[in-house]
Amino acid sequence: MSLLPQASRMAPRIDWLIIGLLIISVAVLLLVFGLMLLYIVRYRHNSNIDRGKIAEKTWRLEIGWTAATLLCFLGLFVWGARLYAQLYRPPGNALIVYVVGKQWMWKVEYPGGQREINSLHVPVNRPVELLMTSEDVIHDFSVPAFRIKHDVLPGRYEMVWFTADRPGTYRLYCTQLCGVDHSAMTGWVTVMAPADYARWLAASRTGQTLAQQGQVLFMRFGCSGCHHAGLSGGGGTVRAPSLNGVFGSPVPLSDGSVVVADERYIRDSILQPKTQIVASYEPVMPSFKGQIDEADIVKLVAFIKSLAGDR
């Protein structure tokens, strides 16, 4: 039995991996220290063992237990690698929630425009993908009941996903020392039935969705003067790539490489536009670093993602 509640589908599998690692580690420890103790007692001072007799060396025993130990730990590696790959491969139907870490709080935003601080609401039995970044220092998003723990880094997006399978309320922690009030950077994750979650979303709606707020920012910062994006213009004299349907599509770069336009690519294109230049376009876009905070970048990303249907 686990001392912590197993509130996600991945939790029991991670627990079994830890138990397997513990059992094999204890077995190897007992073998090594058992042999040491045996020889300490057998060849102790004043024992009657004939030390002048040269024992015949057998390679079969040494190769056998060494190979067995290697296979056990190799099996643990394969087991852990498969779990790791599954933890970083979210399903296509996952609900995306944006999380921004800041000294000393978690700011959560939903596609419908709902916002929370130090609280996260998710539906039961529905994959949830958290797209996370930090506004200042390194934080760590951890929900022990789900067996998820992931660093949240400034200047980049990190992803973790889970499927909560037990309704209830579970603690959320920052497990990376991030300042004097690090211990206060906690919160709650509430897992709700689908109908209750739908009612909560409707009651928490603030007006515009994230994509709609992002479209307003897109116009305010002058992006529509160069880029075609839905109905937002793009009739300026500067030649810039169209953003209609770009999200999720391959983008050829000027260096000959090809990248997929995901959330990370869009964020980097806003803050560091000259690092990945689209092929056949001039690097004339200015950087918005220091002018747009992470919360606004989330909205711009949501707006550009909403244009994917035009692809």
BALOBA-1460 file (C-alpha; in Angstrom, 3 decimals):
// residues 311
<rec num="1" residu="m" x="0.000" y="0.000" z="0.000"/>
<rec num="2" residu="s" x="1.199" y="3.492" z="-0.846"/>
<rec num="3" residu="l" x="1.510" y="6.040" z="1.952"/>
<rec num="4" residu="l" x="0.472" y="8.773" z="-0.490"/>
<rec num="5" residu="p" x="-2.849" y="8.680" z="-2.347"/>
<rec num="6" residu="q" x="-2.604" y="7.458" z="-5.920"/>
<rec num="7" residu="a" x="-4.765" y="10.028" z="-7.664"/>
<rec num="8" residu="s" x="-3.561" y="9.678" z="-11.265"/>
<rec num="9" residu="r" x="-3.354" y="6.829" z="-13.743"/>
<rec num="10" residu="m" x="0.427" y="7.016" z="-13.820"/>
<rec num="11" residu="a" x="0.893" y="6.995" z="-10.025"/>
<rec num="12" residu="p" x="0.653" y="3.194" z="-9.468"/>
<rec num="13" residu="r" x="3.106" y="2.506" z="-12.296"/>
<rec num="14" residu="i" x="5.632" y="4.954" z="-10.886"/>
<rec num="15" residu="d" x="5.205" y="3.431" z="-7.416"/>
<rec num="16" residu="w" x="5.866" y="-0.059" z="-8.760"/>
<rec num="17" residu="l" x="9.027" y="1.200" z="-10.464"/>
<rec num="18" residu="i" x="10.267" y="2.680" z="-7.177"/>
<rec num="19" residu="i" x="9.417" y="-0.544" z="-5.327"/>
<rec num="20" residu="g" x="11.291" y="-2.588" z="-7.940"/>
<rec num="21" residu="l" x="14.329" y="-0.313" z="-7.676"/>
<rec num="22" residu="l" x="14.230" y="-0.601" z="-3.879"/>
<rec num="23" residu="i" x="13.986" y="-4.417" z="-3.913"/>
<rec num="24" residu="i" x="16.871" y="-4.881" z="-6.349"/>
<rec num="25" residu="s" x="19.046" y="-2.304" z="-4.546"/>
<rec num="26" residu="v" x="18.443" y="-4.021" z="-1.181"/>
<rec num="27" residu="a" x="19.207" y="-7.437" z="-2.721"/>
<rec num="28" residu="v" x="22.534" y="-6.227" z="-4.131"/>
<rec num="29" residu="l" x="23.326" y="-4.493" z="-0.840"/>
<rec num="30" residu="l" x="22.665" y="-7.697" z="1.136"/>
<rec num="31" residu="l" x="24.749" y="-9.729" z="-1.295"/>
<rec num="32" residu="v" x="27.779" y="-7.448" z="-1.153"/>
<rec num="33" residu="f" x="27.727" y="-6.746" z="2.575"/>
<rec num="34" residu="g" x="26.762" y="-10.353" z="3.328"/>
<rec num="35" residu="l" x="29.868" y="-11.613" z="1.549"/>
<rec num="36" residu="m" x="31.979" y="-9.005" z="3.322"/>
<rec num="37" residu="l" x="30.603" y="-10.085" z="6.706"/>
<rec num="38" residu="l" x="31.100" y="-13.758" z="5.846"/>
<rec num="39" residu="y" x="34.777" y="-13.307" z="5.052"/>
<rec num="40" residu="i" x="35.333" y="-11.006" z="8.033"/>
<rec num="41" residu="v" x="34.027" y="-13.740" z="10.345"/>
<rec num="42" residu="r" x="35.580" y="-16.670" z="8.517"/>
<rec num="43" residu="y" x="39.061" y="-15.195" z="8.213"/>
<rec num="44" residu="r" x="39.091" y="-13.401" z="11.541"/>
<rec num="45" residu="h" x="42.167" y="-13.353" z="13.744"/>
<rec num="46" residu="n" x="42.976" y="-16.728" z="15.428"/>
<rec num="47" residu="s" x="40.555" y="-18.658" z="13.156"/>
<rec num="48" residu="n" x="41.541" y="-22.215" z="12.167"/>
<rec num="49" residu="i" x="41.215" y="-21.604" z="8.428"/>
<rec num="50" residu="d" x="44.274" y="-22.665" z="6.439"/>
<rec num="51" residu="r" x="45.437" y="-19.455" z="4.836"/>
<rec num="52" residu="g" x="48.311" y="-21.121" z="3.059"/>
<rec num="53" residu="k" x="46.099" y="-23.028" z="0.701"/>
<rec num="54" residu="i" x="45.471" y="-21.223" z="-2.545"/>
<rec num="55" residu="a" x="41.780" y="-21.395" z="-3.386"/>
<rec num="56" residu="e" x="40.870" y="-22.260" z="-6.914"/>
<rec num="57" residu="k" x="39.290" y="-19.275" z="-8.658"/>
<rec num="58" residu="t" x="35.988" y="-19.872" z="-10.439"/>
<rec num="59" residu="w" x="34.923" y="-17.358" z="-13.096"/>
<rec num="60" residu="r" x="31.464" y="-18.896" z="-13.449"/>
<rec num="61" residu="l" x="30.294" y="-17.588" z="-10.070"/>
<rec num="62" residu="e" x="31.663" y="-14.072" z="-10.602"/>
<rec num="63" residu="i" x="30.370" y="-13.769" z="-14.151"/>
<rec num="64" residu="g" x="27.014" y="-15.191" z="-13.111"/>
<rec num="65" residu="w" x="26.177" y="-12.767" z="-10.315"/>
<rec num="66" residu="t" x="27.680" y="-9.818" z="-12.228"/>
<rec num="67" residu="a" x="25.583" y="-10.603" z="-15.314"/>
<rec num="68" residu="a" x="22.459" y="-11.112" z="-13.190"/>
<rec num="69" residu="t" x="22.960" y="-7.737" z="-11.493"/>
<rec num="70" residu="l" x="23.551" y="-6.047" z="-14.864"/>
<rec num="71" residu="l" x="20.377" y="-7.533" z="-16.348"/>
<rec num="72" residu="c" x="18.322" y="-6.451" z="-13.326"/>
<rec num="73" residu="f" x="19.456" y="-2.838" z="-13.515"/>
<rec num="74" residu="l" x="19.196" y="-2.820" z="-17.314"/>
<rec num="75" residu="g" x="15.606" y="-3.974" z="-16.935"/>
<rec num="76" residu="l" x="14.978" y="-1.120" z="-14.491"/>
<rec num="77" residu="f" x="16.461" y="1.302" z="-17.008"/>
<rec num="78" residu="v" x="14.168" y="0.098" z="-19.808"/>
<rec num="79" residu="w" x="11.183" y="0.162" z="-17.449"/>
<rec num="80" residu="g" x="11.967" y="3.711" z="-16.314"/>
<rec num="81" residu="a" x="12.715" y="4.926" z="-19.854"/>
<rec num="82" residu="r" x="9.298" y="3.761" z="-21.069"/>
<rec num="83" residu="l" x="7.568" y="5.574" z="-18.208"/>
<rec num="84" residu="y" x="9.645" y="8.691" z="-18.886"/>
<rec num="85" residu="a" x="8.667" y="8.670" z="-22.562"/>
<rec num="86" residu="q" x="4.993" y="8.339" z="-21.652"/>
<rec num="87" residu="l" x="5.215" y="11.204" z="-19.154"/>
<rec num="88" residu="y" x="6.461" y="13.547" z="-21.899"/>
<rec num="89" residu="r" x="4.140" y="12.414" z="-24.689"/>
<rec num="90" residu="p" x="0.703" y="13.908" z="-23.966"/>
<rec num="91" residu="p" x="-2.359" y="12.613" z="-25.813"/>
<rec num="92" residu="g" x="-3.737" y="14.727" z="-28.622"/>
<rec num="93" residu="n" x="-7.012" y="15.351" z="-26.786"/>
<rec num="94" residu="a" x="-5.336" y="16.733" z="-23.651"/>
<rec num="95" residu="l" x="-6.801" y="19.840" z="-22.041"/>
<rec num="96" residu="i" x="-4.109" y="22.541" z="-22.110"/>
<rec num="97" residu="v" x="-3.721" y="24.774" z="-19.076"/>
<rec num="98" residu="y" x="-1.088" y="27.525" z="-18.810"/>
<rec num="99" residu="v" x="0.892" y="27.877" z="-15.564"/>
<rec num="100" residu="v" x="3.248" y="30.772" z="-14.776"/>
<rec num="101" residu="g" x="5.461" y="30.558" z="-11.690"/>
<rec num="102" residu="k" x="6.372" y="33.769" z="-9.900"/>
<rec num="103" residu="q" x="7.839" y="34.557" z="-6.504"/>
<rec num="104" residu="w" x="5.865" y="33.276" z="-4.696"/>
<rec num="105" residu="m" x="2.718" y="32.077" z="-6.403"/>
<rec num="106" residu="w" x="1.360" y="29.944" z="-9.219"/>
<rec num="107" residu="k" x="-0.714" y="31.819" z="-11.800"/>
<rec num="108" residu="v" x="-3.039" y="29.538" z="-13.762"/>
<rec num="109" residu="e" x="-4.907" y="30.467" z="-16.958"/>
<rec num="110" residu="y" x="-7.406" y="28.400" z="-18.933"/>
<rec num="111" residu="p" x="-8.218" y="28.637" z="-22.659"/>
<rec num="112" residu="g" x="-11.648" y="30.062" z="-21.808"/>
<rec num="113" residu="g" x="-10.054" y="33.029" z="-20.024"/>
<rec num="114" residu="q" x="-10.556" y="31.756" z="-16.457"/>
<rec num="115" residu="r" x="-7.754" y="32.631" z="-14.025"/>
<rec num="116" residu="e" x="-6.605" y="31.331" z="-10.666"/>
<rec num="117" residu="i" x="-3.755" y="31.847" z="-8.228"/>
<rec num="118" residu="n" x="-2.340" y="28.873" z="-6.306"/>
<rec num="119" residu="s" x="-5.253" y="26.753" z="-7.447"/>
<rec num="120" residu="l" x="-5.894" y="24.392" z="-10.347"/>
<rec num="121" residu="h" x="-9.216" y="22.799" z="-11.325"/>
<rec num="122" residu="v" x="-9.239" y="19.782" z="-13.664"/>
<rec num="123" residu="p" x="-11.845" y="17.219" z="-14.763"/>
<rec num="124" residu="v" x="-11.526" y="13.603" z="-13.677"/>
<rec num="125" residu="n" x="-10.413" y="10.999" z="-16.243"/>
<rec num="126" residu="r" x="-9.384" y="13.682" z="-18.768"/>
<rec num="127" residu="p" x="-5.740" y="14.145" z="-19.826"/>
<rec num="128" residu="v" x="-4.466" y="17.563" z="-18.762"/>
<rec num="129" residu="e" x="-1.330" y="19.131" z="-20.255"/>
<rec num="130" residu="l" x="0.342" y="21.886" z="-18.262"/>
<rec num="131" residu="l" x="2.387" y="24.372" z="-20.283"/>
<rec num="132" residu="m" x="4.603" y="26.095" z="-17.720"/>
<rec num="133" residu="t" x="7.139" y="28.905" z="-17.512"/>
<rec num="134" residu="s" x="8.606" y="31.210" z="-14.868"/>
<rec num="135" residu="e" x="8.739" y="34.995" z="-14.682"/>
<rec num="136" residu="d" x="11.819" y="35.178" z="-12.442"/>
<rec num="137" residu="v" x="13.752" y="32.204" z="-11.025"/>
<rec num="138" residu="i" x="13.626" y="28.411" z="-11.273"/>
<rec num="139" residu="h" x="10.564" y="26.890" z="-9.622"/>
<rec num="140" residu="d" x="9.360" y="23.304" z="-9.497"/>
<rec num="141" residu="f" x="5.750" y="22.227" z="-10.002"/>
<rec num="142" residu="s" x="4.986" y="19.167" z="-7.898"/>
<rec num="143" residu="v" x="1.778" y="17.298" z="-7.033"/>
<rec num="144" residu="p" x="2.833" y="14.237" z="-4.998"/>
<rec num="145" residu="a" x="-0.575" y="12.545" z="-5.293"/>
<rec num="146" residu="f" x="-0.197" y="12.561" z="-9.102"/>
<rec num="147" residu="r" x="3.508" y="11.627" z="-8.939"/>
<rec num="148" residu="i" x="4.434" y="14.599" z="-11.129"/>
<rec num="149" residu="k" x="7.351" y="16.919" z="-10.472"/>
<rec num="150" residu="h" x="8.890" y="19.187" z="-13.086"/>
<rec num="151" residu="d" x="11.214" y="22.186" z="-13.102"/>
<rec num="152" residu="v" x="9.671" y="25.455" z="-14.298"/>
<rec num="153" residu="l" x="12.382" y="27.538" z="-15.939"/>
<rec num="154" residu="p" x="12.493" y="31.235" z="-16.828"/>
<rec num="155" residu="g" x="12.777" y="31.995" z="-20.520"/>
<rec num="156" residu="r" x="11.272" y="28.761" z="-21.852"/>
<rec num="157" residu="y" x="8.186" y="26.554" z="-21.824"/>
<rec num="158" residu="e" x="8.162" y="23.239" z="-19.981"/>
<rec num="159" residu="m" x="5.447" y="20.603" z="-20.259"/>
<rec num="160" residu="v" x="4.042" y="17.934" z="-17.964"/>
<rec num="161" residu="w" x="0.763" y="16.042" z="-18.223"/>
<rec num="162" residu="f" x="-1.386" y="13.759" z="-16.098"/>
<rec num="163" residu="t" x="-4.799" y="12.109" z="-15.957"/>
<rec num="164" residu="a" x="-6.414" y="12.450" z="-12.546"/>
<rec num="165" residu="d" x="-8.650" y="9.459" z="-11.819"/>
<rec num="166" residu="r" x="-9.844" y="10.203" z="-8.282"/>
<rec num="167" residu="p" x="-12.016" y="13.245" z="-7.447"/>
<rec num="168" residu="g" x="-10.786" y="15.262" z="-4.505"/>
<rec num="169" residu="t" x="-8.406" y="18.030" z="-3.465"/>
<rec num="170" residu="y" x="-4.628" y="17.516" z="-3.513"/>
<rec num="171" residu="r" x="-1.684" y="19.644" z="-2.441"/>
<rec num="172" residu="l" x="0.479" y="21.511" z="-4.926"/>
<rec num="173" residu="y" x="4.046" y="22.473" z="-3.996"/>
<rec num="174" residu="c" x="7.081" y="24.282" z="-5.316"/>
<rec num="175" residu="t" x="9.937" y="21.884" z="-4.570"/>
<rec num="176" residu="q" x="12.776" y="24.104" z="-5.766"/>
<rec num="177" residu="l" x="14.204" y="26.664" z="-3.315"/>
<rec num="178" residu="c" x="13.179" y="29.929" z="-4.960"/>
<rec num="179" residu="g" x="13.524" y="32.617" z="-2.272"/>
<rec num="180" residu="v" x="12.666" y="33.584" z="1.256"/>
<rec num="181" residu="d" x="8.958" y="32.690" z="0.892"/>
<rec num="182" residu="h" x="9.555" y="29.433" z="-0.945"/>
<rec num="183" residu="s" x="7.689" y="27.443" z="1.724"/>
<rec num="184" residu="a" x="4.557" y="29.552" z="1.109"/>
<rec num="185" residu="m" x="4.454" y="28.766" z="-2.624"/>
<rec num="186" residu="t" x="1.824" y="26.054" z="-2.309"/>
<rec num="187" residu="g" x="-1.678" y="25.518" z="-3.587"/>
<rec num="188" residu="w" x="-4.444" y="23.027" z="-4.281"/>
<rec num="189" residu="v" x="-5.464" y="20.901" z="-7.252"/>
<rec num="190" residu="t" x="-9.187" y="20.140" z="-7.329"/>
<rec num="191" residu="v" x="-10.290" y="17.142" z="-9.388"/>
<rec num="192" residu="m" x="-13.970" y="17.374" z="-10.347"/>
<rec num="193" residu="a" x="-16.577" y="15.329" z="-12.168"/>
<rec num="194" residu="p" x="-16.996" y="16.493" z="-15.798"/>
<rec num="195" residu="a" x="-20.405" y="18.075" z="-15.152"/>
<rec num="196" residu="d" x="-19.132" y="19.909" z="-12.067"/>
<rec num="197" residu="y" x="-16.061" y="21.063" z="-13.981"/>
<rec num="198" residu="a" x="-18.233" y="22.448" z="-16.798"/>
<rec num="199" residu="r" x="-20.307" y="24.385" z="-14.274"/>
<rec num="200" residu="w" x="-17.152" y="25.709" z="-12.614"/>
<rec num="201" residu="l" x="-15.809" y="26.907" z="-15.974"/>
<rec num="202" residu="a" x="-19.078" y="28.684" z="-16.745"/>
<rec num="203" residu="a" x="-19.190" y="30.336" z="-13.323"/>
<rec num="204" residu="s" x="-15.537" y="31.434" z="-13.509"/>
<rec num="205" residu="r" x="-15.680" y="32.920" z="-16.996"/>
<rec num="206" residu="t" x="-14.387" y="36.502" z="-17.036"/>
<rec num="207" residu="g" x="-15.488" y="37.552" z="-20.497"/>
<rec num="208" residu="q" x="-13.028" y="37.104" z="-23.339"/>
<rec num="209" residu="t" x="-11.213" y="33.849" z="-23.984"/>
<rec num="210" residu="l" x="-7.421" y="33.716" z="-23.979"/>
<rec num="211" residu="a" x="-7.406" y="33.749" z="-27.788"/>
<rec num="212" residu="q" x="-9.639" y="36.824" z="-27.902"/>
<rec num="213" residu="q" x="-7.435" y="38.627" z="-25.384"/>
<rec num="214" residu="g" x="-4.434" y="37.625" z="-27.479"/>
<rec num="215" residu="q" x="-5.993" y="39.123" z="-30.598"/>
<rec num="216" residu="v" x="-6.384" y="42.452" z="-28.783"/>
<rec num="217" residu="l" x="-2.707" y="42.350" z="-27.807"/>
<rec num="218" residu="f" x="-1.793" y="41.339" z="-31.357"/>
<rec num="219" residu="m" x="-3.344" y="44.564" z="-32.603"/>
<rec num="220" residu="r" x="-2.036" y="46.707" z="-29.739"/>
<rec num="221" residu="f" x="1.605" y="45.744" z="-30.254"/>
<rec num="222" residu="g" x="1.384" y="46.364" z="-33.992"/>
<rec num="223" residu="c" x="1.842" y="42.731" z="-35.061"/>
<rec num="224" residu="s" x="-1.053" y="43.040" z="-37.503"/>
<rec num="225" residu="g" x="0.854" y="45.672" z="-39.451"/>
<rec num="226" residu="c" x="3.134" y="42.954" z="-40.858"/>
<rec num="227" residu="h" x="1.589" y="39.529" z="-40.269"/>
<rec num="228" residu="h" x="-1.604" y="38.191" z="-41.783"/>
<rec num="229" residu="a" x="-3.566" y="36.611" z="-38.941"/>
<rec num="230" residu="g" x="-7.232" y="35.897" z="-39.547"/>
<rec num="231" residu="l" x="-9.019" y="39.220" z="-39.998"/>
<rec num="232" residu="s" x="-6.328" y="41.295" z="-38.302"/>
<rec num="233" residu="g" x="-4.928" y="43.033" z="-41.347"/>
<rec num="234" residu="g" x="-1.369" y="42.481" z="-42.390"/>
<rec num="235" residu="g" x="-1.364" y="45.035" z="-45.125"/>
<rec num="236" residu="g" x="1.845" y="46.782" z="-44.183"/>
<rec num="237" residu="t" x="4.856" y="47.284" z="-46.400"/>
<rec num="238" residu="v" x="7.050" y="44.852" z="-44.418"/>
<rec num="239" residu="r" x="7.015" y="41.336" z="-45.835"/>
<rec num="240" residu="a" x="6.369" y="38.878" z="-42.982"/>
<rec num="241" residu="p" x="5.100" y="35.270" z="-42.770"/>
<rec num="242" residu="s" x="1.370" y="34.690" z="-42.519"/>
<rec num="243" residu="l" x="0.241" y="33.221" z="-39.192"/>
<rec num="244" residu="n" x="-2.918" y="31.599" z="-40.545"/>
<rec num="245" residu="g" x="-2.617" y="27.879" z="-39.863"/>
<rec num="246" residu="v" x="1.030" y="28.113" z="-38.876"/>
<rec num="247" residu="f" x="0.619" y="26.433" z="-35.469"/>
<rec num="248" residu="g" x="1.479" y="22.747" z="-35.663"/>
<rec num="249" residu="s" x="2.925" y="23.097" z="-39.166"/>
<rec num="250" residu="p" x="6.535" y="22.559" z="-40.260"/>
<rec num="251" residu="v" x="8.409" y="25.816" z="-40.756"/>
<rec num="252" residu="p" x="11.501" y="25.871" z="-43.025"/>
<rec num="253" residu="l" x="14.267" y="28.088" z="-41.676"/>
<rec num="254" residu="s" x="16.925" y="30.092" z="-43.455"/>
<rec num="255" residu="d" x="19.682" y="27.711" z="-42.290"/>
<rec num="256" residu="g" x="18.044" y="24.790" z="-44.092"/>
<rec num="257" residu="s" x="16.517" y="23.172" z="-41.013"/>
<rec num="258" residu="v" x="12.827" y="22.641" z="-40.352"/>
<rec num="259" residu="v" x="11.011" y="23.124" z="-37.048"/>
<rec num="260" residu="v" x="7.440" y="22.540" z="-35.950"/>
<rec num="261" residu="a" x="5.602" y="25.684" z="-34.905"/>
<rec num="262" residu="d" x="4.607" y="24.738" z="-31.358"/>
<rec num="263" residu="e" x="4.174" y="26.935" z="-28.288"/>
<rec num="264" residu="r" x="7.921" y="27.126" z="-27.671"/>
<rec num="265" residu="y" x="8.624" y="28.220" z="-31.234"/>
<rec num="266" residu="i" x="5.973" y="30.967" z="-31.103"/>
<rec num="267" residu="r" x="7.261" y="32.254" z="-27.763"/>
<rec num="268" residu="d" x="10.866" y="32.327" z="-29.009"/>
<rec num="269" residu="s" x="9.776" y="34.084" z="-32.202"/>
<rec num="270" residu="i" x="8.243" y="36.873" z="-30.108"/>
<rec num="271" residu="l" x="11.154" y="37.340" z="-27.718"/>
<rec num="272" residu="q" x="14.115" y="36.187" z="-29.852"/>
<rec num="273" residu="p" x="12.992" y="36.602" z="-33.477"/>
<rec num="274" residu="k" x="16.480" y="36.479" z="-34.948"/>
<rec num="275" residu="t" x="17.391" y="33.032" z="-33.586"/>
<rec num="276" residu="q" x="15.123" y="31.098" z="-35.986"/>
<rec num="277" residu="i" x="14.564" y="33.060" z="-39.191"/>
<rec num="278" residu="v" x="11.953" y="31.756" z="-41.617"/>
<rec num="279" residu="a" x="13.357" y="30.924" z="-45.040"/>
<rec num="280" residu="s" x="13.049" y="33.631" z="-47.718"/>
<rec num="281" residu="y" x="12.269" y="36.340" z="-45.142"/>
<rec num="282" residu="e" x="14.512" y="39.098" z="-43.847"/>
<rec num="283" residu="p" x="15.336" y="39.254" z="-40.090"/>
<rec num="284" residu="v" x="13.616" y="42.592" z="-39.549"/>
<rec num="285" residu="m" x="11.229" y="41.736" z="-36.713"/>
<rec num="286" residu="p" x="12.178" y="43.522" z="-33.450"/>
<rec num="287" residu="s" x="12.383" y="41.680" z="-30.151"/>
<rec num="288" residu="f" x="9.588" y="42.226" z="-27.634"/>
<rec num="289" residu="k" x="11.696" y="41.015" z="-24.733"/>
<rec num="290" residu="g" x="11.087" y="43.247" z="-21.728"/>
<rec num="291" residu="q" x="7.925" y="44.709" z="-23.294"/>
<rec num="292" residu="i" x="5.580" y="41.714" z="-22.892"/>
<rec num="293" residu="d" x="5.257" y="39.687" z="-19.714"/>
<rec num="294" residu="e" x="4.654" y="35.945" z="-19.587"/>
<rec num="295" residu="a" x="0.916" y="36.309" z="-18.992"/>
<rec num="296" residu="d" x="0.524" y="38.326" z="-22.218"/>
<rec num="297" residu="i" x="2.721" y="35.911" z="-24.156"/>
<rec num="298" residu="v" x="0.358" y="33.114" z="-23.115"/>
<rec num="299" residu="k" x="-2.522" y="35.086" z="-24.646"/>
<rec num="300" residu="l" x="-0.645" y="35.750" z="-27.882"/>
<rec num="301" residu="v" x="0.255" y="32.072" z="-28.150"/>
<rec num="302" residu="a" x="-3.396" y="31.132" z="-27.601"/>
<rec num="303" residu="f" x="-4.481" y="33.529" z="-30.358"/>
<rec num="304" residu="i" x="-1.984" y="32.133" z="-32.873"/>
<rec num="305" residu="k" x="-3.021" y="28.596" z="-31.930"/>
<rec num="306" residu="s" x="-6.635" y="29.533" z="-32.636"/>
<rec num="307" residu="l" x="-5.645" y="30.239" z="-36.251"/>
<rec num="308" residu="a" x="-4.618" y="26.630" z="-36.781"/>
<rec num="309" residu="g" x="-8.069" y="25.844" z="-38.154"/>
<rec num="310" residu="d" x="-7.216" y="27.938" z="-41.215"/>
<rec num="311" residu="r" x="-4.473" y="25.496" z="-42.131"/>
